[in-house]
Amino acid sequence: MSTLDRARTLRDLHESPRILQLVNVWDAVSARVIAELPETRAIATAGHSIAASFGYPDGGMPLDVALGGIATIVDAVELPVSADLDDGYDDPGETVRRAIALGVVGANVEDRMRPLEEAVARVRAVTAAAEAEGVPFQLNARTDAFVRGEGDVEHKLGEAIARGRAFLAEGAALVFVPGPTRRDLVERLVEAFDGRLSIIGLPGALPAAEYERMGVARISYGPLAQRVALRALRDLGASLAAGGVIPEDTPALN
């Protein structure tokens, strides 16, 4: 499948009434394990998890390291890949151009609550770069209104809606609003963005099917999948140290 075909597939998945559920991956083997599940229709990378794998804090990974990790994932699967590109780095347009060259067909790019005009300009740079490459790139434009913003919930909601609408006007495919999981907040965001809402399934979130009934387009799980895997690794280590053995039903997934 060509990059163009993968981009069109991801676009169709975002526009479908069925929610796109993405279990984020961080390397080739995690990508293959998820890709082999019959329910998987696309792959999303987790920037936090890739950074952790290379020993960097979230948001502190150099661009070349990030793109190298993403390339490993793209090369490992046949499915469309949506990449976590943090804030787009110094030049968001060039970052996306380089990602497209690797076969990436969508991305999260976060605003980090920059001034609105600057945040909009960075979204515009991403969509312009993708258009120049001739790819219907699926920008999952993230606003940090809830995780970095100030004020009460209503103020954060208003900020998220204002920023999200501005990003959609510049050609973003979806608006990614991490933080809110409450039904009433999600419903108001769905209405504000005409369904073009992407959320994260944090602990305490509703099942994906519930968000689908509300009209949410996409749900992903960020670094949570890696945390679950690392807990299993930690628990195995503790069990072995206490005299345990490797379970006989352990599958050969690597």
C-alpha positions in Angstrom: 0.0 0.0 0.0 1.4 3.4 -1.0 1.7 6.4 1.4 -1.2 8.0 -0.5 -3.4 4.9 -0.1 -2.6 4.7 3.6 -3.4 8.4 4.1 -6.8 7.9 2.4 -7.5 4.9 4.5 -6.7 6.8 7.7 -8.9 9.6 6.5 -11.8 7.2 5.9 -11.3 5.7 9.4 -11.5 9.2 10.9 -14.7 10.0 9.0 -16.4 6.7 9.7 -19.2 6.7 12.3 -17.3 3.9 14.0 -14.8 5.2 16.5 -11.1 4.6 15.6 -9.6 2.9 18.6 -5.8 3.1 18.7 -3.5 1.2 21.2 -0.3 3.3 21.0 3.0 1.5 20.3 6.6 2.5 20.8 8.8 0.1 18.8 8.7 -2.6 16.1 7.7 -5.5 18.2 4.9 -3.6 20.1 3.7 -2.4 16.7 3.6 -5.9 15.2 1.8 -7.3 18.3 -1.0 -4.7 18.0 -1.1 -4.8 14.2 -1.7 -8.6 14.2 -4.9 -8.2 16.2 -7.9 -8.6 13.8 -9.5 -5.5 15.4 -6.6 -3.2 14.5 -7.2 -0.9 11.6 -4.4 1.6 12.1 -1.3 2.2 14.3 -0.5 5.2 16.5 2.8 5.9 18.1 3.3 7.2 21.6 5.9 9.9 21.8 6.2 9.6 25.6 6.8 5.9 25.3 9.4 6.2 22.5 11.2 8.9 24.5 11.2 6.6 27.6 12.6 3.7 25.5 15.6 5.9 24.6 16.0 7.4 28.0 14.5 10.8 27.4 11.7 12.6 29.4 8.4 13.2 27.7 8.8 16.1 25.3 12.6 16.0 25.6 13.5 13.7 22.8 15.5 15.1 19.9 13.7 15.2 16.5 16.1 12.8 14.8 15.7 10.3 17.6 11.9 10.6 17.4 11.8 10.2 13.6 14.2 7.2 13.9 11.8 5.5 16.3 8.8 6.3 14.2 10.5 5.0 11.0 11.1 1.6 12.8 7.4 1.4 13.5 6.3 2.4 10.0 8.7 -0.2 8.5 7.3 -2.9 10.8 3.7 -2.8 9.7 1.5 -2.4 6.6 -1.2 -0.4 8.3 -1.5 3.4 8.3 0.6 5.0 11.0 -0.3 8.2 12.8 2.8 9.6 14.7 3.1 11.6 17.9 5.3 14.5 16.8 5.2 16.4 20.2 4.8 20.1 19.4 6.2 19.8 15.8 9.7 20.9 17.0 11.3 24.1 15.6 9.7 23.9 12.2 6.4 21.9 12.2 6.1 22.0 8.4 9.5 20.6 7.9 9.0 18.0 10.6 5.8 16.8 9.0 7.5 16.8 5.5 10.2 14.5 6.9 7.6 12.3 8.6 5.7 11.9 5.4 8.9 10.9 3.6 9.1 8.0 6.1 5.5 6.9 5.3 3.7 8.5 8.1 0.2 9.6 7.1 -1.1 11.4 10.3 0.2 13.0 13.4 -0.5 14.5 16.8 1.0 18.0 17.1 0.3 19.8 20.4 -0.1 23.5 21.0 1.4 23.6 24.5 -0.8 26.6 25.0 1.3 28.9 22.9 -0.5 32.2 22.0 -3.4 31.4 19.8 -2.1 33.1 16.7 1.2 31.3 17.0 -0.5 27.9 17.5 -2.7 28.5 14.5 0.3 29.4 12.4 2.0 26.2 13.3 -1.1 24.2 12.3 -1.2 26.1 9.0 2.5 25.2 8.4 1.7 21.5 8.9 -1.3 21.4 6.6 0.5 23.5 4.0 3.5 21.1 4.0 1.2 18.1 3.7 -0.6 19.7 0.8 2.7 20.4 -0.9 3.5 16.7 -0.6 0.2 15.7 -2.2 -0.9 13.7 0.8 -4.3 14.0 2.6 -2.3 14.0 5.9 -4.5 13.5 9.0 -3.5 16.2 11.5 -4.8 15.3 14.9 -4.3 18.9 16.3 -3.9 18.7 20.0 -4.8 21.5 22.4 -3.5 21.4 25.9 -6.2 23.6 27.3 -7.1 21.0 30.0 -3.7 19.8 30.9 -1.8 23.1 30.7 -4.5 25.7 30.8 -5.5 27.9 33.8 -8.9 28.6 35.3 -11.9 26.4 36.1 -13.3 23.6 33.9 -15.6 26.0 32.1 -12.8 28.3 31.2 -10.6 25.4 30.0 -13.5 24.0 27.9 -14.1 27.4 26.3 -10.4 27.7 25.5 -10.3 24.2 24.0 -13.3 24.9 21.8 -11.9 28.2 20.5 -8.5 26.7 19.7 -10.0 23.5 18.2 -12.3 25.4 15.9 -9.3 27.6 14.8 -7.3 24.4 14.1 -10.1 22.8 12.1 -10.4 26.0 10.0 -6.8 25.7 9.0 -7.3 22.1 7.8 -6.7 19.9 10.8 -8.6 16.6 10.5 -9.4 16.2 14.2 -9.0 18.1 17.4 -7.3 16.1 20.2 -8.3 17.2 23.6 -6.5 15.2 26.3 -7.9 15.5 29.8 -11.7 15.4 29.9 -13.3 12.0 30.3 -16.7 13.1 31.8 -19.6 12.4 29.6 -21.0 16.0 29.7 -17.6 17.6 28.7 -17.0 15.1 25.9 -20.5 15.6 24.5 -20.0 19.4 24.4 -16.7 19.0 22.6 -18.3 16.6 20.1 -21.0 19.2 19.4 -18.4 22.0 19.1 -16.3 20.1 16.6 -19.1 18.5 14.7 -17.8 15.0 15.8 -14.2 15.7 14.8 -13.0 15.0 18.3 -10.1 12.8 19.5 -9.6 11.9 23.1 -7.3 9.8 25.3 -8.5 6.8 27.3 -7.1 7.7 30.7 -7.8 5.6 33.8 -11.4 6.3 34.7 -12.5 6.9 31.1 -15.5 5.2 29.6 -15.3 2.3 27.2 -14.7 3.2 23.6 -18.2 2.1 22.6 -19.7 4.7 24.9 -17.6 7.5 23.3 -18.6 6.1 19.9 -22.3 6.6 20.8 -21.5 10.2 21.7 -20.0 10.7 18.3 -16.3 10.8 19.2 -14.1 10.0 16.1 -11.0 8.6 17.7 -9.7 7.3 21.0 -6.0 6.5 21.8 -4.2 5.5 25.0 -0.9 7.4 24.8 1.8 6.1 27.2 -0.7 3.9 29.1 -0.1 0.8 27.0 3.6 0.9 27.7 2.9 1.4 31.4 0.7 -1.7 31.5 3.5 -3.7 29.7 6.1 -2.4 32.1 4.0 -3.3 35.1 3.8 -6.8 33.7 7.6 -6.9 33.4 8.1 -5.5 36.9 5.7 -8.0 38.3 7.5 -10.9 36.5 10.8 -9.7 37.9 9.4 -9.7 41.4 7.8 -13.1 40.9 11.1 -14.6 39.7 13.0 -13.1 42.5 10.5 -14.7 44.9 11.1 -18.1 43.5 8.6 -18.1 40.7 9.1 -19.3 37.1 8.2 -18.2 33.6 4.5 -19.1 33.0 4.1 -22.1 30.8 1.4 -20.4 28.7 3.7 -17.5 27.7 3.2 -16.8 24.0 6.1 -16.2 21.6 5.2 -12.7 20.6 8.7 -11.6 19.9 
